[in-house]
Structures are given as structure tokens and as C-alpha cells.
Amino acid sequence: MKKVTLALLGAAGLSLGAPLATAATLNIGISGDPASLDPARVTGGVWEEDVLRDIFEGLVAIDAQGQIIPGVATSWETSDDGRTYTFHLREDARWSDGEPVTADDFVFALRYQVDPKTASNYAHRLYPVVNAQKINAGEAKLDTLGVESRDNGRTLVIQLEQPAAYFLKTLVLPFGYPIPEHVVDDKGDKWSQPDNIVVNGAFKPVRWISNSELDTVKNPEFHDADKVSLEGVNYYPIEDKNAGISRFRAGELDILRDFPAARYQWLEQQIPDAVKITPSLGSYYYVFNLRDGSPVADKRVREALSLAIRRDIISEKLLDGAVTPSTSLVPPGVSNYTPAAQPGLEDDMDTRMNHARELMKEAGYGPDKPLNLTLRYNSGDEHQRIAVAVAAMWKPLGVNVEMRNSEANVHYSDLMQGDFQVARAAWISSYDDAQNFLQLLSAETNNYGDYQNGEYSELITQSDRELDSDKRRDMMQRAEKMALADYPLAPIYTYAARNLVKPGLSGWDNNALDMHASRWISIKDAQ
């Protein structure tokens, strides 16, 4: 499976005394197939961001330790009022076809993201930018977006409506990547297919077999190409992670992302040098559909369902102690923040179950009048085992559960359309800020259950604009406490990053964001 490039020294009669420089293709098992390679058309899955991070580079990038570093921008300044960001672009930035990457490409990309015709899942991330929300709603023209190219494309200026303390951190996400206007003009919606795509990252896609394999090769036009040791990266969508473990042990994969927590102890015994586990900024939860007509639109039902979930059993018994039971949306470990706890989850299980039965009875349900619910999850043994366990925990309340599973990109597409009653969801943060979790209950696209609370939204809006970090923290903590008391979701566990990494790799550093760009990785024993 591994491709290797060796210098043909022997044929040239050269000395073989020095070690040969080698380069290899990295094989990575990811959780699902990307919905697209277009940064504006992905669903927001972590696996999609992993791929796009390797093939594109934004104004800022992430190093091996998970810290923000210069990307296409070599430096930047923020105005005193926090509303104007000025980025100075590197002169050696090139697209993979050799064309220069300029501020105009970023202007085009940001307009493309908020264009309502694009229907980008990331459009709301740009709402802090002047006129972005109005443009996305069809109420303003694209050219009124608060972005400007200056100095013949060497400077990009972004104007915000109000200060947004978290904004710079978000630019590591796909909405912050440039898009090659000259290719979009030529190829239209097909510009991101492997035969047409032009990228500015360390690797370039060359072949894509849907739900099977995505192959990339090193991009020689990347500004830091001399420091990229890999010849390419191949990604394999593997939703059956137990099969992924078998492929890893057989040497078919160099990295398996997000191995099943239930296999943690076994893997520690069998291949301890390959197991990489570290606390991460991620929350696993069940989201409730609050729309009219949904059986969980009744708050009493949602509260009862959350109270009945035994998070300790899920984390310790089902998932081998590799995760931590959660009572909040924002996970522990986020800087300058103390998560709230959902009311009632601090009580013992007998108290919780008695209260849950009372709530269900008040709502008109019980063993003699069961509530029929559909529980959706994306394919994977771990998600299925949790769903089966939760269904059993709900059974004493008089709840009959029908389970439905689908591929990850289909699952999240259906959630965004509100096509569910109760569903498994998760959020892995790409930046260290509580806002990235709290926005899930006010954003337009990832607010799967359609939670609506004007006071909550106002608190989040105010916190976004607050430049005093302590005041901002207090606002967000009040908002989370308020929302959790409405039970729009049931937190289940806090993630730990769980990866299998071949011991022969260097450049992989555990970090709380669980972000590992392949440009930093090399294969020490390539042969």
C-alpha cells in the first residue's frame, strides 16, 4: 500500500555509503467520505476538515501542537476597537497550477461562502463581517461584504459589524480558505472534482473513489513544500472502526482516526506504542427536535429522557473508560471557562428515574401508553452500542425506540434539514473558545433541533462583542446554564482524542484540538 521514492544511486555508479533520502505516502483511515472538496460545500464533519486542512491553507494555519501560526498571511493587525483585521499576504503563495494566491482570491472565497446560492454550511461563521448576514439572507449585494483587497492583492482587510473576540481563531476553518476564482469561472460547480481542482495547500487531490479512497500527492507549488517530507496522503473512509483496527494492524493504514473507545484497553495491551489518547475539546450528545409536531417538543419529555441516561455506564462499561461522562455542552478544558451542568443530573439515579417517570406521566406517557421515538445515529459500532444502551435506559419510562442509521454525511445532512426526532450528534472544536459550542444553539445551520431562545441568543451576541475576557466568560456561562435548563439536548460524554499512529511516524503531537496536518508528519522507516 505504501509508495516509496528512492534515489537511483546504484545505476549512476554513486556511493551508497550515505543513507538514502526517502519519501512515502501516508495512509489515513478517516470517519467518513467528504461531502465535497469545495470548502463551501462540506457538512462540517471533522473528517472533512482533516482532508481540507491538507489541501488548502487559509490566512492562518495550525502547527503540530495545535497553535495558530501564519498561513497565507505572514502577519496581521487588529484595530483598537476590534473591528478591523488587516492581513499581509506572503509573496510566494501559489495555487497548484502556478497562479499566485492573492487577497482577491480570499475576497472571492468569502463572498462565495455567504452567497445564498452556495448554501454553505459555514456562512453563519462570517456573520460578524459587515453585511454578511444580510447578503446570506438575500437582502444585500455580494460586493457589499466587508472584505477588501489592497496593495495589488498583497493585503486583505476584513471589517466586522461589531467586535468578535473569537473571530481570528475561526479562520482555521474551511470558510477561511481561499478559492481559485479563475478555476471556478472555467469549471463552474465541477471545479472541485479531482480532475479540475486547484489548491494551495501541501497536497493536491488526484483521485477520488467515493466511499473508498481519496488520493493526494505533494503540491510542489506550496510555499513550504521544501519542508514537506511526504510524497502524498491517501484517505480511506472507514465507518466500521473495528475493521479499521484490523487494517491498521495489517499495515494498510499508518493512522486510524478516532478508534472505538470500547477497544481502548485491548489496544493498550496489544499495540501500546501505537495508541495516542489525550483529552480533547469535544462533546458527544443527543439532540432533540423541538419543531412543532415532534414528540420531543414537550420539555417534560426531553428532561425525562436526559435524566434517564446513565452516562457512567456508557463511559465506563461501554467505552472502556476512554471518555468522561458529561453534564454540559461545553467540555472541561476550554480556556477561561467553567461549564454549566444540566439540572437534575447531579442527583442519584433513583431520584432521577422517579422524577423522569413523573414527567412522562404529566406529558401523557408511560408503560401503558408508550411513546414511540425514532433515534438516529451515523453508522459505526460505537454509536450503535450507545443507541441500544440508551433505548434500554428509556424503556422503563414507557419509551419504544426505533433506531435508524446512515452514513455520516447523509446523517448530518438530514439533521440540518430537521429530519429526525432524537439524534446522535457531536461537536469537536477547531479552536479553543466556549463560543464554538454555544453557537450550536443559536446558529442557523448546526442548531439541528431548532432551539429558539431570544434571551440566550442576545447573551451570545453580547458576549461575541465583549472585549473584556472575564465579562465575556460570565455572559457565556449564564447563557449555557439557561439553555441546558431547556433540555434542547442531552449531553453524554466528553471526548478524548483517540488515534492509532504507527510508531515509525514523526511529527505527530497530541493536542487538545486533535488537529494534525499531514505537512508536519514524516515516515522515519519508509523503505
Sequence and secondary structure as in RCSB ss.txt:
>XXXX:A:sequence
MKKVTLALLGAAGLSLGAPLATAATLNIGISGDPASLDPARVTGGVWEEDVLRDIFEGLVAIDAQGQIIPGVATS
WETSDDGRTYTFHLREDARWSDGEPVTADDFVFALRYQVDPKTASNYAHRLYPVVNAQKINAGEAKLDTLGVESR
DNGRTLVIQLEQPAAYFLKTLVLPFGYPIPEHVVDDKGDKWSQPDNIVVNGAFKPVRWISNSELDTVKNPEFHDA
DKVSLEGVNYYPIEDKNAGISRFRAGELDILRDFPAARYQWLEQQIPDAVKITPSLGSYYYVFNLRDGSPVADKR
VREALSLAIRRDIISEKLLDGAVTPSTSLVPPGVSNYTPAAQPGLEDDMDTRMNHARELMKEAGYGPDKPLNLTL
RYNSGDEHQRIAVAVAAMWKPLGVNVEMRNSEANVHYSDLMQGDFQVARAAWISSYDDAQNFLQLLSAETNNYGD
YQNGEYSELITQSDRELDSDKRRDMMQRAEKMALADYPLAPIYTYAARNLVKPGLSGWDNNALDMHASRWISIKD
AQ
>XXXX:A:secstr
   EE   TGGGT    S    EEEEEEEESS  S SSTTS    HHHHHHHHHH   SEEE TTS EEESSEEE
EEE TTS EEEEEE TT B TTS B  HHHHHHHHHHHH TTT  TTGGGGTTBTTHHHHHTTSS GGGSSEEEE
GGGTEEEEEBSS  TTHHHHTTSGGGS   HHHHHHHGGGGGSTTT    SSEEEEEEETTTEEEEEE TTSTTG
GG   SEEEEEE S HHHHHHHHHTTS SEEES  GGGHHHHHHH GGGEEEEEEEEEEEEEE  STT TT SHH
HHHHHHHH  HHIIIIIISTTSSEE SSSS TT TT      TTTTS HHHHHHHHHHHHHHTT BTTB EEEEE
EEES HHHHHHHHHHHHHHGGGTEEEEEEEE HHHHHHHHHTT  SEEEEEEE SSS THHHHGGGT SSS TT 
   HHHHHHHHHHHH  SHHHHHHHHHHHHHHHHTT SEEEEEEEEEEEEE TTEES    TT    GGG EETT
  
